């Protein structure tokens, strides 16, 4: 159905024109600082989001966190992803009042703070602060995407394609997070990697806070 709708309205944007390119020609866009930085942040964002979502069950099962059984911990994963959905609605309203770059930096810093709270506390506070990161994640993907592709003009299609490939971070960063957890025997230490991802995203928000 979606494909049919897209096909029906394929010529609706008369002012848009796509420059034809072949093979890996679109990769030259990565030389543009704003776009290259944005593509990196998509890689890191998806990686951080999936890393946290992947270890939530084991994290909540720890005796010093919530000490839940596996099935009970698994049910709470829905709060993480529901937070992302609710945050989208809240974020859409905030984006009418705050510049996208600034809001991106704010929510990225919020994610870092929530990780620090989670790793430095125990019990329900530790567990629910990690789950609340879903709220901070909510606007990151579309905001990074838009800021990175701003002013690409006829190269917008190439740019969006490259950024969509960058979601491979969701396969790489969780693996590295797991390796850190195995080497250190600590999920709290492993969360340093997603925290670093959010720190770089916050820097991108500051960098891209002004129009391209």
N, CA and C atoms as a LAMMPS dump frame, in Angstrom:
ITEM: TIMESTEP
0
ITEM: NUMBER OF ATOMS
636
ITEM: BOX BOUNDS ff ff ff
-5.0000000000000000e+02 5.0000000000000000e+02
-5.0000000000000000e+02 5.0000000000000000e+02
-5.0000000000000000e+02 5.0000000000000000e+02
ITEM: ATOMS id mol type element x y z
1 1 1 N 0.834 -1.201 0
2 1 2 C 0 0 0
3 1 3 C 0.871 1.254 0
4 2 1 N 1.908 1.23 0.851
5 2 2 C 2.824 2.389 0.906
6 2 3 C 3.5 2.588 -0.447
7 3 1 N 3.955 1.503 -1.056
8 3 2 C 4.617 1.598 -2.351
9 3 3 C 3.681 2.192 -3.407
10 4 1 N 2.404 1.786 -3.357
11 4 2 C 1.43 2.295 -4.319
12 4 3 C 1.207 3.791 -4.128
13 5 1 N 1.123 4.238 -2.867
14 5 2 C 0.92 5.668 -2.597
15 5 3 C 2.123 6.477 -3.064
16 6 1 N 3.327 5.993 -2.778
17 6 2 C 4.537 6.695 -3.217
18 6 3 C 4.558 6.805 -4.735
19 7 1 N 4.179 5.718 -5.425
20 7 2 C 4.174 5.722 -6.885
21 7 3 C 3.164 6.736 -7.421
22 8 1 N 2.005 6.815 -6.793
23 8 2 C 0.96 7.734 -7.243
24 8 3 C 1.4 9.195 -7.138
25 9 1 N 2.184 9.493 -6.125
26 9 2 C 2.587 10.887 -5.891
27 9 3 C 4.052 11.14 -6.247
28 10 1 N 4.618 10.296 -7.104
29 10 2 C 6.035 10.398 -7.422
30 10 3 C 6.41 11.707 -8.113
31 11 1 N 5.462 12.329 -8.777
32 11 2 C 5.753 13.581 -9.49
33 11 3 C 5.14 14.8 -8.803
34 12 1 N 4.736 14.635 -7.565
35 12 2 C 4.04 15.718 -6.871
36 12 3 C 4.952 16.902 -6.563
37 13 1 N 6.226 16.633 -6.266
38 13 2 C 7.161 17.705 -5.935
39 13 3 C 7.879 18.155 -7.202
40 14 1 N 7.265 19.091 -7.888
41 14 2 C 7.782 19.519 -9.19
42 14 3 C 9.16 20.169 -9.087
43 15 1 N 9.444 20.771 -7.926
44 15 2 C 10.715 21.48 -7.794
45 15 3 C 11.893 20.584 -7.473
46 16 1 N 11.62 19.319 -7.211
47 16 2 C 12.698 18.417 -6.838
48 16 3 C 13.292 17.747 -8.072
49 17 1 N 14.601 17.662 -8.096
50 17 2 C 15.281 17.004 -9.204
51 17 3 C 16.449 16.204 -8.651
52 18 1 N 16.554 14.97 -9.081
53 18 2 C 17.611 14.103 -8.592
54 18 3 C 18.684 13.942 -9.658
55 19 1 N 19.93 14.186 -9.256
56 19 2 C 21.032 13.985 -10.18
57 19 3 C 21.343 12.497 -10.263
58 20 1 N 21.367 11.985 -11.475
59 20 2 C 21.668 10.573 -11.653
60 20 3 C 23.118 10.292 -11.258
61 21 1 N 23.351 9.175 -10.577
62 21 2 C 24.707 8.795 -10.19
63 21 3 C 24.839 7.287 -10.313
64 22 1 N 26.068 6.819 -10.366
65 22 2 C 26.308 5.396 -10.549
66 22 3 C 27.197 4.864 -9.431
67 23 1 N 26.976 3.616 -9.097
68 23 2 C 27.834 2.941 -8.141
69 23 3 C 27.946 3.648 -6.811
70 24 1 N 29.187 3.934 -6.412
71 24 2 C 29.47 4.539 -5.122
72 24 3 C 29.697 6.04 -5.225
73 25 1 N 29.176 6.635 -6.304
74 25 2 C 29.417 8.061 -6.529
75 25 3 C 28.898 8.925 -5.384
76 26 1 N 27.809 8.501 -4.748
77 26 2 C 27.221 9.298 -3.688
78 26 3 C 28.087 9.431 -2.456
79 27 1 N 29.101 8.57 -2.331
80 27 2 C 29.951 8.607 -1.142
81 27 3 C 30.763 9.891 -1.037
82 28 1 N 30.877 10.629 -2.139
83 28 2 C 31.624 11.888 -2.07
84 28 3 C 30.938 12.892 -1.14
85 29 1 N 29.649 12.667 -0.856
86 29 2 C 28.931 13.549 0.07
87 29 3 C 29.512 13.49 1.478
88 30 1 N 30.184 12.385 1.795
89 30 2 C 30.766 12.25 3.126
90 30 3 C 31.897 13.246 3.355
91 31 1 N 32.384 13.846 2.278
92 31 2 C 33.432 14.864 2.414
93 31 3 C 32.87 16.181 2.937
94 32 1 N 31.546 16.34 2.851
95 32 2 C 30.926 17.545 3.395
96 32 3 C 30.825 17.374 4.907
97 33 1 N 31.457 18.27 5.669
98 33 2 C 31.52 18.096 7.129
99 33 3 C 30.167 17.859 7.786
100 34 1 N 29.172 18.666 7.441
101 34 2 C 27.864 18.541 8.094
102 34 3 C 27.232 17.202 7.777
103 35 1 N 27.298 16.787 6.514
104 35 2 C 26.673 15.52 6.133
105 35 3 C 27.442 14.339 6.71
106 36 1 N 28.764 14.37 6.598
107 36 2 C 29.573 13.273 7.119
108 36 3 C 29.387 13.088 8.613
109 37 1 N 29.335 14.198 9.339
110 37 2 C 29.116 14.168 10.787
111 37 3 C 27.736 13.586 11.085
112 38 1 N 26.74 14.005 10.317
113 38 2 C 25.391 13.504 10.515
114 38 3 C 25.278 12.013 10.248
115 39 1 N 25.926 11.54 9.18
116 39 2 C 25.897 10.11 8.862
117 39 3 C 26.541 9.3 9.984
118 40 1 N 27.644 9.816 10.525
119 40 2 C 28.289 9.151 11.66
120 40 3 C 27.34 9.078 12.849
121 41 1 N 26.601 10.15 13.081
122 41 2 C 25.691 10.187 14.226
123 41 3 C 24.52 9.226 14.065
124 42 1 N 24.056 9.021 12.848
125 42 2 C 23.016 8.004 12.628
126 42 3 C 23.564 6.632 12.996
127 43 1 N 24.789 6.363 12.566
128 43 2 C 25.476 5.107 12.896
129 43 3 C 25.532 4.917 14.413
130 44 1 N 25.934 5.973 15.121
131 44 2 C 26.098 5.898 16.568
132 44 3 C 24.758 5.85 17.302
133 45 1 N 23.785 6.625 16.801
134 45 2 C 22.474 6.649 17.455
135 45 3 C 21.811 5.282 17.412
136 46 1 N 21.729 4.692 16.228
137 46 2 C 21.077 3.385 16.103
138 46 3 C 21.846 2.349 16.927
139 47 1 N 23.173 2.474 16.908
140 47 2 C 23.987 1.56 17.697
141 47 3 C 23.71 1.669 19.184
142 48 1 N 23.638 2.904 19.686
143 48 2 C 23.386 3.118 21.111
144 48 3 C 21.993 2.644 21.496
145 49 1 N 21.004 2.967 20.668
146 49 2 C 19.621 2.59 20.962
147 49 3 C 19.468 1.077 21.02
148 50 1 N 20.03 0.383 20.053
149 50 2 C 19.905 -1.074 20.001
150 50 3 C 20.736 -1.72 21.108
151 51 1 N 21.896 -1.132 21.427
152 51 2 C 22.729 -1.678 22.506
153 51 3 C 21.955 -1.709 23.818
154 52 1 N 21.335 -0.582 24.156
155 52 2 C 20.59 -0.498 25.409
156 52 3 C 19.381 -1.423 25.374
157 53 1 N 18.666 -1.426 24.247
158 53 2 C 17.512 -2.304 24.125
159 53 3 C 17.874 -3.772 24.226
160 54 1 N 19.095 -4.115 23.815
161 54 2 C 19.524 -5.51 23.807
162 54 3 C 19.943 -6.012 25.192
163 55 1 N 20.432 -5.102 26.038
164 55 2 C 20.923 -5.563 27.344
165 55 3 C 19.967 -5.274 28.506
166 56 1 N 18.818 -4.662 28.19
167 56 2 C 17.88 -4.296 29.258
168 56 3 C 17.49 -5.49 30.119
169 57 1 N 17.164 -6.623 29.504
170 57 2 C 16.711 -7.781 30.276
171 57 3 C 17.785 -8.21 31.27
172 58 1 N 19.005 -8.425 30.788
173 58 2 C 20.092 -8.831 31.681
174 58 3 C 20.37 -7.779 32.735
175 59 1 N 20.232 -6.52 32.353
176 59 2 C 20.498 -5.421 33.276
177 59 3 C 19.485 -5.418 34.424
178 60 1 N 18.217 -5.563 34.089
179 60 2 C 17.168 -5.533 35.104
180 60 3 C 17.174 -6.782 35.982
181 61 1 N 17.754 -7.865 35.492
182 61 2 C 17.827 -9.103 36.261
183 61 3 C 18.892 -9.058 37.348
184 62 1 N 19.804 -8.099 37.26
185 62 2 C 20.877 -8.013 38.261
186 62 3 C 20.29 -7.744 39.644
187 63 1 N 20.867 -8.389 40.632
188 63 2 C 20.339 -8.293 41.995
189 63 3 C 20.386 -6.871 42.548
190 64 1 N 21.392 -6.096 42.156
191 64 2 C 21.502 -4.735 42.676
192 64 3 C 20.651 -3.735 41.895
193 65 1 N 20.031 -4.201 40.795
194 65 2 C 19.147 -3.313 40.028
195 65 3 C 17.703 -3.603 40.439
196 66 1 N 17.061 -4.569 39.794
197 66 2 C 15.68 -4.878 40.187
198 66 3 C 15.491 -6.355 40.543
199 67 1 N 16.504 -7.162 40.223
200 67 2 C 16.464 -8.574 40.598
201 67 3 C 15.275 -9.33 40.04
202 68 1 N 14.852 -8.983 38.814
203 68 2 C 13.662 -9.595 38.231
204 68 3 C 13.984 -10.932 37.572
205 69 1 N 12.956 -11.762 37.451
206 69 2 C 13.086 -12.964 36.636
207 69 3 C 13.128 -12.552 35.168
208 70 1 N 13.658 -13.443 34.34
209 70 2 C 13.853 -13.104 32.926
210 70 3 C 12.557 -12.677 32.244
211 71 1 N 11.459 -13.396 32.481
212 71 2 C 10.194 -13.083 31.833
213 71 3 C 9.663 -11.725 32.288
214 72 1 N 9.771 -11.438 33.579
215 72 2 C 9.298 -10.153 34.109
216 72 3 C 10.124 -9.004 33.565
217 73 1 N 11.428 -9.205 33.461
218 73 2 C 12.303 -8.166 32.912
219 73 3 C 11.995 -7.935 31.439
220 74 1 N 11.692 -9.023 30.732
221 74 2 C 11.392 -8.907 29.309
222 74 3 C 10.159 -8.071 29.038
223 75 1 N 9.189 -8.171 29.942
224 75 2 C 7.958 -7.397 29.752
225 75 3 C 8.204 -5.889 29.857
226 76 1 N 9.237 -5.501 30.58
227 76 2 C 9.511 -4.075 30.765
228 76 3 C 10.201 -3.441 29.553
229 77 1 N 10.672 -4.266 28.623
230 77 2 C 11.29 -3.715 27.416
231 77 3 C 10.298 -2.817 26.683
232 78 1 N 9.013 -3.172 26.78
233 78 2 C 7.991 -2.368 26.107
234 78 3 C 8.002 -0.921 26.57
235 79 1 N 8.387 -0.67 27.818
236 79 2 C 8.443 0.704 28.319
237 79 3 C 9.52 1.504 27.594
238 80 1 N 10.621 0.846 27.27
239 80 2 C 11.727 1.506 26.557
240 80 3 C 11.275 1.971 25.176
241 81 1 N 10.626 1.076 24.443
242 81 2 C 10.191 1.417 23.087
243 81 3 C 8.937 2.287 23.102
244 82 1 N 8.082 2.124 24.105
245 82 2 C 6.909 2.994 24.232
246 82 3 C 7.349 4.422 24.525
247 83 1 N 8.42 4.55 25.303
248 83 2 C 8.964 5.876 25.58
249 83 3 C 9.392 6.576 24.306
250 84 1 N 9.963 5.814 23.38
251 84 2 C 10.37 6.386 22.101
252 84 3 C 9.155 6.881 21.313
253 85 1 N 8.053 6.144 21.384
254 85 2 C 6.837 6.536 20.663
255 85 3 C 6.22 7.792 21.282
256 86 1 N 6.099 7.797 22.606
257 86 2 C 5.53 8.959 23.296
258 86 3 C 6.419 10.185 23.084
259 87 1 N 7.716 9.96 23.137
260 87 2 C 8.657 11.059 22.95
261 87 3 C 8.562 11.703 21.576
262 88 1 N 8.147 10.933 20.583
263 88 2 C 7.984 11.5 19.243
264 88 3 C 6.918 12.583 19.246
265 89 1 N 5.816 12.329 19.94
266 89 2 C 4.735 13.317 20.01
267 89 3 C 5.178 14.548 20.803
268 90 1 N 5.84 14.318 21.91
269 90 2 C 6.33 15.436 22.716
270 90 3 C 7.364 16.228 21.923
271 91 1 N 8.268 15.509 21.275
272 91 2 C 9.323 16.162 20.508
273 91 3 C 8.802 16.979 19.35
274 92 1 N 7.751 16.491 18.696
275 92 2 C 7.194 17.246 17.563
276 92 3 C 6.669 18.593 18.015
277 93 1 N 6.16 18.643 19.249
278 93 2 C 5.691 19.915 19.789
279 93 3 C 6.845 20.818 20.175
280 94 1 N 7.866 20.239 20.793
281 94 2 C 9.015 21.034 21.22
282 94 3 C 9.797 21.602 20.032
283 95 1 N 9.794 20.857 18.921
284 95 2 C 10.538 21.317 17.743
285 95 3 C 9.926 22.568 17.125
286 96 1 N 8.709 22.879 17.509
287 96 2 C 8.08 24.118 17.037
288 96 3 C 8.593 25.327 17.822
289 97 1 N 9.208 25.052 18.979
290 97 2 C 9.66 26.142 19.836
291 97 3 C 11.177 26.213 19.989
292 98 1 N 11.852 25.083 19.785
293 98 2 C 13.305 25.015 19.966
294 98 3 C 13.945 24.573 18.656
295 99 1 N 15.087 25.13 18.328
296 99 2 C 15.762 24.745 17.088
297 99 3 C 16.151 23.268 17.156
298 100 1 N 16.085 22.553 16.039
299 100 2 C 16.358 21.109 16.034
300 100 3 C 17.725 20.753 16.614
301 101 1 N 18.753 21.516 16.253
302 101 2 C 20.086 21.217 16.759
303 101 3 C 20.168 21.317 18.272
304 102 1 N 19.585 22.36 18.822
305 102 2 C 19.609 22.538 20.278
306 102 3 C 18.841 21.427 20.981
307 103 1 N 17.663 21.084 20.445
308 103 2 C 16.87 20.032 21.068
309 103 3 C 17.588 18.686 20.983
310 104 1 N 18.26 18.443 19.862
311 104 2 C 19.027 17.205 19.708
312 104 3 C 20.12 17.131 20.769
313 105 1 N 20.825 18.232 20.963
314 105 2 C 21.879 18.264 21.981
315 105 3 C 21.296 18.035 23.373
316 106 1 N 20.142 18.63 23.643
317 106 2 C 19.51 18.5 24.959
318 106 3 C 19.124 17.054 25.254
319 107 1 N 18.48 16.388 24.287
320 107 2 C 18.035 15.011 24.541
321 107 3 C 19.223 14.053 24.596
322 108 1 N 20.29 14.353 23.855
323 108 2 C 21.484 13.503 23.91
324 108 3 C 22.14 13.615 25.284
325 109 1 N 22.204 14.836 25.807
326 109 2 C 22.745 15.031 27.158
327 109 3 C 21.831 14.351 28.181
328 110 1 N 20.521 14.423 27.955
329 110 2 C 19.572 13.759 28.856
330 110 3 C 19.822 12.255 28.89
331 111 1 N 20.115 11.664 27.73
332 111 2 C 20.401 10.225 27.669
333 111 3 C 21.661 9.894 28.473
334 112 1 N 22.67 10.753 28.37
335 112 2 C 23.904 10.549 29.128
336 112 3 C 23.627 10.613 30.627
337 113 1 N 22.845 11.605 31.033
338 113 2 C 22.511 11.767 32.454
339 113 3 C 21.742 10.54 32.967
340 114 1 N 20.82 10.041 32.164
341 114 2 C 20.044 8.867 32.577
342 114 3 C 20.925 7.627 32.721
343 115 1 N 21.909 7.482 31.833
344 115 2 C 22.84 6.356 31.955
345 115 3 C 23.658 6.491 33.245
346 116 1 N 24.127 7.707 33.525
347 116 2 C 24.903 7.929 34.741
348 116 3 C 24.074 7.642 35.99
349 117 1 N 22.814 8.09 35.977
350 117 2 C 21.929 7.816 37.112
351 117 3 C 21.746 6.31 37.279
352 118 1 N 21.521 5.631 36.172
353 118 2 C 21.271 4.194 36.223
354 118 3 C 22.473 3.426 36.758
355 119 1 N 23.656 3.804 36.298
356 119 2 C 24.857 3.056 36.698
357 119 3 C 25.351 3.416 38.09
358 120 1 N 24.899 4.537 38.613
359 120 2 C 25.377 4.98 39.929
360 120 3 C 24.34 4.791 41.035
361 121 1 N 23.212 4.176 40.705
362 121 2 C 22.176 3.933 41.709
363 121 3 C 21.827 2.451 41.727
364 122 1 N 20.913 2.089 42.603
365 122 2 C 20.47 0.697 42.689
366 122 3 C 18.94 0.653 42.705
367 123 1 N 18.414 -0.552 42.558
368 123 2 C 16.977 -0.747 42.666
369 123 3 C 16.179 -0.185 41.508
370 124 1 N 14.951 0.23 41.811
371 124 2 C 14.022 0.692 40.781
372 124 3 C 14.538 1.934 40.069
373 125 1 N 15.224 2.805 40.801
374 125 2 C 15.753 4.023 40.169
375 125 3 C 16.734 3.653 39.075
376 126 1 N 17.607 2.704 39.355
377 126 2 C 18.583 2.244 38.359
378 126 3 C 17.896 1.66 37.135
379 127 1 N 16.875 0.833 37.371
380 127 2 C 16.185 0.179 36.255
381 127 3 C 15.365 1.128 35.411
382 128 1 N 14.553 1.938 36.061
383 128 2 C 13.645 2.809 35.312
384 128 3 C 14.366 3.985 34.642
385 129 1 N 15.485 4.4 35.195
386 129 2 C 16.241 5.475 34.536
387 129 3 C 16.827 4.968 33.22
388 130 1 N 17.206 3.692 33.173
389 130 2 C 17.695 3.135 31.903
390 130 3 C 16.548 3.015 30.909
391 131 1 N 15.391 2.571 31.378
392 131 2 C 14.226 2.45 30.496
393 131 3 C 13.784 3.81 29.96
394 132 1 N 13.993 4.864 30.741
395 132 2 C 13.561 6.205 30.342
396 132 3 C 14.379 6.774 29.192
397 133 1 N 15.492 6.124 28.867
398 133 2 C 16.306 6.609 27.749
399 133 3 C 15.521 6.544 26.441
400 134 1 N 14.511 5.687 26.397
401 134 2 C 13.667 5.631 25.208
402 134 3 C 13.056 6.987 24.89
403 135 1 N 12.688 7.736 25.913
404 135 2 C 12.139 9.083 25.701
405 135 3 C 13.161 9.996 25.042
406 136 1 N 14.417 9.889 25.491
407 136 2 C 15.472 10.74 24.938
408 136 3 C 15.79 10.358 23.494
409 137 1 N 15.628 9.071 23.177
410 137 2 C 15.93 8.608 21.815
411 137 3 C 14.917 9.09 20.783
412 138 1 N 13.74 9.458 21.241
413 138 2 C 12.578 9.627 20.372
414 138 3 C 12.814 10.461 19.119
415 139 1 N 13.391 11.646 19.261
416 139 2 C 13.504 12.536 18.096
417 139 3 C 14.855 12.449 17.395
418 140 1 N 15.743 11.607 17.889
419 140 2 C 17.117 11.636 17.38
420 140 3 C 17.233 11.286 15.902
421 141 1 N 16.632 10.157 15.498
422 141 2 C 16.813 9.734 14.102
423 141 3 C 16.312 10.783 13.106
424 142 1 N 15.05 11.196 13.18
425 142 2 C 14.573 12.162 12.177
426 142 3 C 15.293 13.505 12.246
427 143 1 N 15.705 13.905 13.443
428 143 2 C 16.376 15.196 13.574
429 143 3 C 17.775 15.151 12.985
430 144 1 N 18.529 14.093 13.305
431 144 2 C 19.866 13.941 12.722
432 144 3 C 19.763 13.843 11.204
433 145 1 N 18.814 13.045 10.74
434 145 2 C 18.608 12.844 9.303
435 145 3 C 18.374 14.183 8.598
436 146 1 N 17.458 14.973 9.15
437 146 2 C 17.1 16.247 8.519
438 146 3 C 18.256 17.23 8.542
439 147 1 N 18.933 17.338 9.673
440 147 2 C 20.046 18.279 9.786
441 147 3 C 21.196 17.897 8.864
442 148 1 N 21.445 16.605 8.735
443 148 2 C 22.542 16.154 7.881
444 148 3 C 22.259 16.405 6.402
445 149 1 N 21.005 16.214 6.001
446 149 2 C 20.643 16.332 4.581
447 149 3 C 20.251 17.746 4.165
448 150 1 N 20.271 18.677 5.101
449 150 2 C 19.863 20.048 4.802
450 150 3 C 20.725 20.652 3.686
451 151 1 N 20.068 21.268 2.715
452 151 2 C 20.715 21.967 1.607
453 151 3 C 21.463 21.034 0.643
454 152 1 N 21.112 19.746 0.634
455 152 2 C 21.749 18.859 -0.336
456 152 3 C 21.159 19.024 -1.728
457 153 1 N 19.985 19.63 -1.797
458 153 2 C 19.382 19.896 -3.102
459 153 3 C 19.161 18.649 -3.916
460 154 1 N 19.7 18.648 -5.131
461 154 2 C 19.51 17.523 -6.041
462 154 3 C 20.226 16.261 -5.572
463 155 1 N 21.11 16.41 -4.59
464 155 2 C 21.827 15.236 -4.069
465 155 3 C 21.12 14.618 -2.865
466 156 1 N 19.912 15.11 -2.548
467 156 2 C 19.199 14.639 -1.359
468 156 3 C 18.949 13.131 -1.393
469 157 1 N 18.631 12.593 -2.551
470 157 2 C 18.358 11.159 -2.654
471 157 3 C 19.609 10.341 -2.346
472 158 1 N 20.752 10.791 -2.891
473 158 2 C 22.009 10.112 -2.578
474 158 3 C 22.296 10.181 -1.086
475 159 1 N 22.095 11.367 -0.519
476 159 2 C 22.376 11.554 0.893
477 159 3 C 21.5 10.688 1.786
478 160 1 N 20.208 10.646 1.487
479 160 2 C 19.305 9.848 2.313
480 160 3 C 19.636 8.368 2.201
481 161 1 N 20.084 7.942 1.018
482 161 2 C 20.469 6.542 0.845
483 161 3 C 21.667 6.176 1.7
484 162 1 N 22.669 7.07 1.72
485 162 2 C 23.869 6.811 2.516
486 162 3 C 23.524 6.768 4
487 163 1 N 22.695 7.707 4.443
488 163 2 C 22.337 7.745 5.862
489 163 3 C 21.558 6.499 6.259
490 164 1 N 20.711 5.998 5.377
491 164 2 C 19.971 4.779 5.697
492 164 3 C 20.886 3.563 5.765
493 165 1 N 21.988 3.602 5.028
494 165 2 C 22.97 2.523 5.146
495 165 3 C 23.7 2.619 6.487
496 166 1 N 23.827 3.845 7.003
497 166 2 C 24.547 4.065 8.261
498 166 3 C 23.87 3.415 9.46
499 167 1 N 22.627 2.957 9.311
500 167 2 C 21.971 2.28 10.439
501 167 3 C 22.625 0.937 10.739
502 168 1 N 23.624 0.56 9.941
503 168 2 C 24.39 -0.653 10.239
504 168 3 C 25.061 -0.532 11.602
505 169 1 N 25.097 0.681 12.14
506 169 2 C 25.605 0.853 13.495
507 169 3 C 24.839 0.022 14.5
508 170 1 N 23.587 -0.298 14.172
509 170 2 C 22.768 -1.135 15.042
510 170 3 C 23.254 -2.57 15.113
511 171 1 N 24.153 -2.939 14.203
512 171 2 C 24.749 -4.277 14.249
513 171 3 C 26.151 -4.242 14.853
514 172 1 N 26.825 -3.093 14.719
515 172 2 C 28.224 -2.986 15.15
516 172 3 C 28.36 -2.581 16.615
517 173 1 N 27.705 -1.489 17
518 173 2 C 27.868 -0.974 18.363
519 173 3 C 27.369 -1.962 19.423
520 174 1 N 26.205 -2.622 19.238
521 174 2 C 25.785 -3.611 20.248
522 174 3 C 26.787 -4.744 20.413
523 175 1 N 27.404 -5.158 19.321
524 175 2 C 28.417 -6.218 19.403
525 175 3 C 29.6 -5.753 20.247
526 176 1 N 30.057 -4.52 20.003
527 176 2 C 31.175 -3.988 20.78
528 176 3 C 30.791 -3.804 22.246
529 177 1 N 29.546 -3.377 22.474
530 177 2 C 29.06 -3.226 23.849
531 177 3 C 29.067 -4.575 24.561
532 178 1 N 28.644 -5.604 23.868
533 178 2 C 28.653 -6.947 24.441
534 178 3 C 30.058 -7.442 24.736
535 179 1 N 30.986 -7.123 23.85
536 179 2 C 32.385 -7.526 24.069
537 179 3 C 32.938 -6.863 25.326
538 180 1 N 32.621 -5.566 25.486
539 180 2 C 33.078 -4.847 26.68
540 180 3 C 32.474 -5.476 27.934
541 181 1 N 31.18 -5.822 27.854
542 181 2 C 30.515 -6.447 29.005
543 181 3 C 31.168 -7.778 29.355
544 182 1 N 31.521 -8.562 28.34
545 182 2 C 32.16 -9.854 28.588
546 182 3 C 33.558 -9.687 29.18
547 183 1 N 34.304 -8.723 28.664
548 183 2 C 35.679 -8.522 29.134
549 183 3 C 35.729 -7.967 30.549
550 184 1 N 34.761 -7.145 30.898
551 184 2 C 34.774 -6.489 32.212
552 184 3 C 33.828 -7.146 33.217
553 185 1 N 32.96 -8.042 32.722
554 185 2 C 31.921 -8.668 33.559
555 185 3 C 31.039 -7.618 34.22
556 186 1 N 30.816 -6.502 33.493
557 186 2 C 30.002 -5.412 34.044
558 186 3 C 29.179 -4.755 32.949
559 187 1 N 27.866 -4.821 33.089
560 187 2 C 26.99 -4.137 32.137
561 187 3 C 27.062 -2.633 32.322
562 188 1 N 27.329 -2.194 33.542
563 188 2 C 27.435 -0.758 33.809
564 188 3 C 28.617 -0.163 33.051
565 189 1 N 29.754 -0.86 33.067
566 189 2 C 30.926 -0.382 32.332
567 189 3 C 30.657 -0.421 30.835
568 190 1 N 29.953 -1.448 30.372
569 190 2 C 29.642 -1.567 28.944
570 190 3 C 28.806 -0.398 28.448
571 191 1 N 28.01 0.192 29.335
572 191 2 C 27.16 1.322 28.95
573 191 3 C 27.966 2.586 28.656
574 192 1 N 29.244 2.562 28.944
575 192 2 C 30.096 3.712 28.609
576 192 3 C 30.109 3.929 27.1
577 193 1 N 30.07 2.84 26.328
578 193 2 C 30.114 2.983 24.866
579 193 3 C 28.873 3.701 24.333
580 194 1 N 27.64 3.288 24.682
581 194 2 C 26.469 4.07 24.258
582 194 3 C 26.529 5.513 24.754
583 195 1 N 27.08 5.718 25.944
584 195 2 C 27.182 7.069 26.479
585 195 3 C 28.099 7.928 25.608
586 196 1 N 29.193 7.353 25.135
587 196 2 C 30.085 8.08 24.231
588 196 3 C 29.383 8.402 22.912
589 197 1 N 28.55 7.474 22.45
590 197 2 C 27.779 7.708 21.222
591 197 3 C 26.872 8.931 21.4
592 198 1 N 26.195 8.999 22.532
593 198 2 C 25.307 10.13 22.793
594 198 3 C 26.094 11.434 22.929
595 199 1 N 27.306 11.366 23.463
596 199 2 C 28.13 12.568 23.601
597 199 3 C 28.469 13.149 22.232
598 200 1 N 28.796 12.278 21.279
599 200 2 C 29.117 12.739 19.924
600 200 3 C 27.87 13.314 19.256
601 201 1 N 26.722 12.697 19.504
602 201 2 C 25.466 13.21 18.951
603 201 3 C 25.161 14.593 19.51
604 202 1 N 25.434 14.802 20.802
605 202 2 C 25.226 16.118 21.408
606 202 3 C 26.112 17.164 20.735
607 203 1 N 27.339 16.795 20.422
608 203 2 C 28.251 17.719 19.728
609 203 3 C 27.732 18.059 18.338
610 204 1 N 27.141 17.063 17.661
611 204 2 C 26.571 17.327 16.345
612 204 3 C 25.412 18.306 16.455
613 205 1 N 24.588 18.139 17.482
614 205 2 C 23.459 19.049 17.676
615 205 3 C 23.931 20.486 17.845
616 206 1 N 25.005 20.652 18.616
617 206 2 C 25.566 22.004 18.811
618 206 3 C 26.143 22.53 17.498
619 207 1 N 26.844 21.637 16.792
620 207 2 C 27.471 22.016 15.522
621 207 3 C 26.427 22.412 14.477
622 208 1 N 25.301 21.69 14.446
623 208 2 C 24.281 21.915 13.402
624 208 3 C 23.112 22.739 13.894
625 209 1 N 23.287 23.482 14.971
626 209 2 C 22.161 24.236 15.535
627 209 3 C 21.737 25.395 14.649
628 210 1 N 22.637 25.854 13.779
629 210 2 C 22.301 26.927 12.852
630 210 3 C 22.01 26.33 11.472
631 211 1 N 21.15 26.964 10.67
632 211 2 C 20.827 26.465 9.33
633 211 3 C 22.094 26.303 8.488
634 212 1 N 22.106 25.312 7.62
635 212 2 C 23.264 25.076 6.754
636 212 3 C 23.454 26.247 5.812
